[in-house]
């Protein structure tokens, strides 16, 4: 057998091996079949992260440094950490590398970056500032190796106090002389300007149901569908729907790339919701959500006791096939 024959024989055997592998996969559920749907994939429990917000909750006494949050997350048994941008006190390159190394040696992923922006303003210069801030956050996430950032629409700002806004269930009047349609236009235009850098950095923006024009699923999806880009999808916050919770989560689930899961041990800082995480997990499984579930503890109980209890709830719910 000459060299050409040997190569042909090797190629034939590799081709036959490929057929056998494909046949085996087909027998296990047809993973390679063109007709295969996501529900044919094997069940894998969602990995559970914690947002650094869970330690802080805007309580000055518990505004832990991010490095301390990473150590606490590892000690409590989480799989990953989501960083709240406004909680960072140092954005220097050296500090970013320290955070990456700390997560690595503790066996944790840095899996999410929660940011704030406000595009609901008739002032083009103000929107530009928020666009540039968002681009900066995308670059920070890239340097940290984080694949997704939480973004929000912003709001009209006609209720100055966030506490008052929460008392009003997140509803505020629009600015005099302007319409919601104009507000949505500003948000869509602003997020579109962030798409090129998101794609270049490989960082998916997840638009959260987070008050303002994104208070409900209809508002979030109006923006996501209008932009129609893989680099803008949905961050689902389980605690930010105050009406028709199940229906709105169902609407968001097909577009969800990241989940923030609220718990309220000791009573909520602003309100308390009775969330059925078995039902929520079942909804997300139906749409084959395989990403992270990140705890946002928002109760008044001490985090040392409340966070481990919250982790147990999420492990049980998202570690079971419903």
C-alpha positions as CSV (number, residue, x, y, z in Angstrom):
1,X,0.0,0.0,0.0
2,X,1.6,3.3,-1.1
3,X,1.4,6.6,0.7
4,X,-1.7,7.7,-1.2
5,X,-3.5,4.5,-0.4
6,X,-2.6,4.8,3.3
7,X,-4.1,8.4,3.4
8,X,-7.2,7.2,1.6
9,X,-7.7,4.4,4.1
10,X,-7.2,6.7,7.1
11,X,-9.8,9.1,5.6
12,X,-12.2,6.2,5.0
13,X,-11.9,5.0,8.6
14,X,-12.4,8.5,10.0
15,X,-15.5,9.0,7.9
16,X,-16.9,5.7,9.1
17,X,-16.0,6.6,12.7
18,X,-17.9,9.8,12.2
19,X,-21.0,8.0,11.0
20,X,-20.8,5.7,14.0
21,X,-20.6,8.6,16.4
22,X,-23.5,10.4,14.7
23,X,-25.5,7.2,14.9
24,X,-24.7,6.9,18.6
25,X,-25.8,10.4,19.2
26,X,-28.9,9.9,17.2
27,X,-29.7,6.8,19.3
28,X,-29.3,9.0,22.5
29,X,-31.8,11.5,21.3
30,X,-30.8,12.8,17.9
31,X,-28.7,15.7,19.0
32,X,-27.2,16.1,15.5
33,X,-30.5,15.8,13.7
34,X,-31.7,18.8,11.9
35,X,-35.1,18.2,13.5
36,X,-33.6,18.1,17.0
37,X,-35.0,20.7,19.4
38,X,-33.3,22.1,22.5
39,X,-35.3,19.9,24.8
40,X,-33.4,16.9,23.4
41,X,-30.3,18.1,25.2
42,X,-29.3,16.4,28.5
43,X,-30.4,18.2,31.6
44,X,-27.6,20.2,33.3
45,X,-28.4,22.1,36.5
46,X,-28.0,25.9,36.3
47,X,-24.9,27.2,37.9
48,X,-25.6,29.6,40.8
49,X,-23.8,32.9,41.3
50,X,-24.1,35.7,43.7
51,X,-24.2,39.4,43.0
52,X,-21.9,41.5,45.2
53,X,-25.1,43.6,45.7
54,X,-26.3,40.8,48.0
55,X,-23.7,41.8,50.6
56,X,-24.2,45.5,50.3
57,X,-27.9,46.2,49.5
58,X,-27.0,49.9,49.7
59,X,-26.4,49.5,53.4
60,X,-23.2,51.4,54.2
61,X,-22.2,49.0,57.0
62,X,-22.0,46.1,54.5
63,X,-20.4,47.7,51.5
64,X,-17.8,45.0,51.3
65,X,-14.8,45.4,48.9
66,X,-15.3,43.2,45.8
67,X,-12.3,41.0,46.8
68,X,-14.0,40.3,50.1
69,X,-17.3,39.4,48.3
70,X,-15.4,36.9,46.1
71,X,-13.9,35.3,49.2
72,X,-17.3,35.1,50.9
73,X,-18.9,33.7,47.8
74,X,-16.3,30.9,47.7
75,X,-16.7,30.2,51.4
76,X,-20.5,29.9,51.0
77,X,-20.3,27.5,48.0
78,X,-21.3,29.6,45.0
79,X,-20.2,28.9,41.4
80,X,-19.7,32.4,40.3
81,X,-19.8,36.1,41.1
82,X,-21.6,39.0,39.5
83,X,-20.0,42.4,40.1
84,X,-22.1,45.5,40.8
85,X,-20.3,48.3,39.0
86,X,-21.2,51.0,41.4
87,X,-19.8,48.9,44.2
88,X,-16.3,49.0,42.7
89,X,-13.9,51.5,44.3
90,X,-10.9,50.9,41.9
91,X,-11.1,50.3,38.2
92,X,-7.4,50.3,37.5
93,X,-5.9,47.6,35.3
94,X,-4.0,46.2,38.3
95,X,-7.1,45.9,40.4
96,X,-9.0,44.2,37.6
97,X,-6.3,41.6,37.3
98,X,-6.5,41.0,41.1
99,X,-10.2,40.3,40.8
100,X,-9.7,37.9,38.0
101,X,-7.0,36.1,39.9
102,X,-9.0,35.9,43.1
103,X,-12.0,34.4,41.3
104,X,-9.7,31.9,39.6
105,X,-7.9,30.7,42.7
106,X,-11.3,30.3,44.5
107,X,-12.7,28.3,41.6
108,X,-15.3,30.9,40.7
109,X,-16.4,32.4,37.4
110,X,-16.8,36.2,37.0
111,X,-20.0,35.7,35.2
112,X,-22.0,39.0,35.2
113,X,-21.5,42.8,35.4
114,X,-24.4,44.9,36.6
115,X,-24.3,48.4,35.3
116,X,-26.5,51.5,35.4
117,X,-27.4,53.9,32.6
118,X,-30.2,56.3,31.9
119,X,-31.1,56.9,28.2
120,X,-34.6,58.4,29.0
121,X,-33.6,62.0,28.5
122,X,-34.5,64.6,25.9
123,X,-30.9,66.0,26.4
124,X,-28.7,64.5,23.7
125,X,-25.6,65.3,25.6
126,X,-26.9,63.5,28.7
127,X,-27.7,60.5,26.6
128,X,-24.2,60.6,25.1
129,X,-22.6,60.5,28.6
130,X,-24.6,57.4,29.3
131,X,-23.7,55.8,26.0
132,X,-20.0,56.4,26.7
133,X,-20.4,55.1,30.3
134,X,-22.0,51.9,28.9
135,X,-19.2,51.5,26.4
136,X,-16.7,51.8,29.2
137,X,-18.5,49.2,31.2
138,X,-18.4,46.8,28.2
139,X,-14.7,47.3,28.1
140,X,-14.3,46.7,31.8
141,X,-16.3,43.4,31.5
142,X,-14.1,42.4,28.6
143,X,-10.9,43.0,30.7
144,X,-12.5,41.0,33.5
145,X,-13.4,38.1,31.2
146,X,-17.1,38.7,31.9
147,X,-19.4,37.7,29.0
148,X,-22.5,39.7,29.8
149,X,-23.5,43.1,31.4
150,X,-26.9,44.1,32.8
151,X,-28.2,47.3,31.1
152,X,-31.4,49.2,31.8
153,X,-33.4,51.9,30.1
154,X,-33.3,54.5,32.7
155,X,-36.4,56.5,33.7
156,X,-38.1,59.8,33.4
157,X,-36.8,61.0,36.8
158,X,-39.9,62.8,37.7
159,X,-39.8,61.1,41.1
160,X,-36.4,61.9,42.6
161,X,-36.4,59.6,45.5
162,X,-35.9,55.9,44.8
163,X,-37.7,55.1,48.0
164,X,-40.7,57.1,46.8
165,X,-40.5,55.4,43.4
166,X,-40.7,52.0,45.1
167,X,-43.7,53.1,47.2
168,X,-45.4,54.0,43.9
169,X,-44.5,50.5,42.5
170,X,-42.0,51.9,40.1
171,X,-44.5,54.0,38.3
172,X,-43.7,57.7,37.6
173,X,-45.2,60.3,35.3
174,X,-43.4,61.1,32.1
175,X,-41.8,64.5,31.5
176,X,-44.2,67.2,30.5
177,X,-44.2,67.6,26.7
178,X,-42.7,64.2,25.9
179,X,-44.2,60.8,25.1
180,X,-43.2,57.2,25.8
181,X,-42.7,56.7,22.1
182,X,-40.0,59.4,22.2
183,X,-38.4,57.8,25.2
184,X,-38.3,54.4,23.5
185,X,-36.7,56.0,20.5
186,X,-33.9,57.5,22.7
187,X,-33.2,54.1,24.4
188,X,-33.2,52.2,21.1
189,X,-30.8,54.7,19.5
190,X,-28.5,54.7,22.5
191,X,-28.2,50.9,22.8
192,X,-27.7,50.6,19.0
193,X,-24.6,52.9,19.4
194,X,-23.2,50.4,22.0
195,X,-23.6,47.3,19.7
196,X,-20.3,47.6,17.8
197,X,-18.2,47.6,20.9
198,X,-20.3,44.8,22.5
199,X,-19.7,42.7,19.4
200,X,-16.0,43.6,19.2
201,X,-15.5,42.7,22.9
202,X,-17.8,39.6,22.8
203,X,-19.9,41.0,25.7
204,X,-23.7,40.5,25.4
205,X,-25.9,43.2,26.8
206,X,-28.8,42.0,28.8
207,X,-31.7,44.5,29.1
208,X,-33.2,44.1,32.5
209,X,-36.8,44.6,33.6
210,X,-35.6,47.5,35.9
211,X,-38.2,50.3,36.3
212,X,-38.5,53.2,33.8
213,X,-39.5,52.1,30.3
214,X,-38.3,48.6,31.1
215,X,-40.6,48.2,34.1
216,X,-42.6,45.5,32.3
217,X,-41.9,42.7,29.7
218,X,-43.7,44.6,27.0
219,X,-41.3,47.5,27.3
220,X,-38.1,45.4,27.5
221,X,-39.2,43.3,24.5
222,X,-40.2,46.4,22.5
223,X,-36.6,47.5,22.6
224,X,-34.9,44.1,22.2
225,X,-37.1,43.2,19.2
226,X,-36.6,46.6,17.5
227,X,-32.9,46.3,17.7
228,X,-32.9,42.6,16.8
229,X,-29.2,41.9,17.6
230,X,-27.6,38.8,19.3
231,X,-25.6,41.3,21.3
232,X,-28.7,42.7,23.0
233,X,-30.9,40.2,24.8
234,X,-32.6,40.0,28.2
235,X,-31.5,39.9,31.8
236,X,-34.5,38.6,33.7
237,X,-34.9,39.9,37.3
238,X,-37.3,37.7,39.2
239,X,-38.1,40.4,41.7
240,X,-38.9,43.4,39.4
241,X,-42.3,42.4,38.1
242,X,-45.0,43.5,40.5
243,X,-48.0,42.4,38.5
244,X,-48.8,39.3,36.4
245,X,-45.4,37.8,37.4
246,X,-45.7,34.4,35.8
247,X,-47.0,35.7,32.5
248,X,-44.3,38.4,32.2
249,X,-41.5,35.9,33.0
250,X,-42.9,33.6,30.4
251,X,-42.6,36.4,27.8
252,X,-39.1,37.2,28.8
253,X,-37.7,33.6,29.0
254,X,-37.1,33.0,25.3
255,X,-34.7,36.0,25.1
256,X,-33.0,35.5,28.5
257,X,-29.2,35.2,28.7
258,X,-28.9,35.9,32.4
259,X,-31.1,35.6,35.5
260,X,-31.0,37.6,38.7
261,X,-32.9,35.9,41.5
262,X,-34.3,37.9,44.4
263,X,-34.8,36.6,48.0
264,X,-36.2,38.6,50.9
265,X,-35.3,36.9,54.2
266,X,-36.1,39.2,57.1
267,X,-38.5,41.2,54.9
268,X,-37.6,43.1,51.8
269,X,-35.7,46.4,51.8
270,X,-38.5,48.0,49.7
271,X,-41.1,45.2,49.3
272,X,-41.4,41.4,49.6
273,X,-42.5,39.0,46.9
274,X,-43.6,35.4,47.3
275,X,-41.6,33.9,44.5
276,X,-42.1,30.2,43.5
277,X,-38.6,29.2,42.3
278,X,-39.7,25.7,41.2
279,X,-42.2,27.4,38.8
280,X,-39.6,29.9,37.7
281,X,-37.1,27.2,37.0
282,X,-39.7,25.2,35.1
283,X,-40.5,28.2,32.9
284,X,-36.8,28.8,32.1
285,X,-36.2,25.1,31.4
286,X,-39.0,25.0,29.0
287,X,-37.1,27.6,26.9
288,X,-33.8,25.7,27.5
289,X,-32.2,28.4,29.6
290,X,-28.8,27.0,30.6
291,X,-27.1,30.1,31.9
292,X,-26.3,31.5,35.3
293,X,-28.8,32.3,38.1
294,X,-27.4,35.1,40.2
295,X,-28.7,35.7,43.7
296,X,-29.7,39.2,44.6
297,X,-30.5,39.0,48.3
298,X,-32.6,42.0,49.1
299,X,-33.9,41.3,52.6
300,X,-33.1,42.8,56.1
301,X,-31.7,39.6,57.7
302,X,-28.0,39.3,58.2
303,X,-26.4,38.2,55.0
304,X,-24.3,35.6,56.9
305,X,-27.5,33.6,57.5
306,X,-29.8,34.7,54.7
307,X,-27.4,34.1,51.8
308,X,-26.7,30.4,52.6
309,X,-30.5,29.8,52.9
310,X,-31.1,31.6,49.6
311,X,-28.4,29.4,47.9
312,X,-30.2,26.3,49.1
313,X,-33.4,27.4,47.6
314,X,-31.8,28.2,44.2
315,X,-29.8,25.0,44.2
316,X,-32.9,22.9,44.9
317,X,-35.1,24.7,42.3
318,X,-32.5,25.0,39.5
319,X,-30.9,21.6,40.2
320,X,-34.1,19.7,39.5
321,X,-35.6,18.9,36.1
322,X,-39.2,20.0,36.3
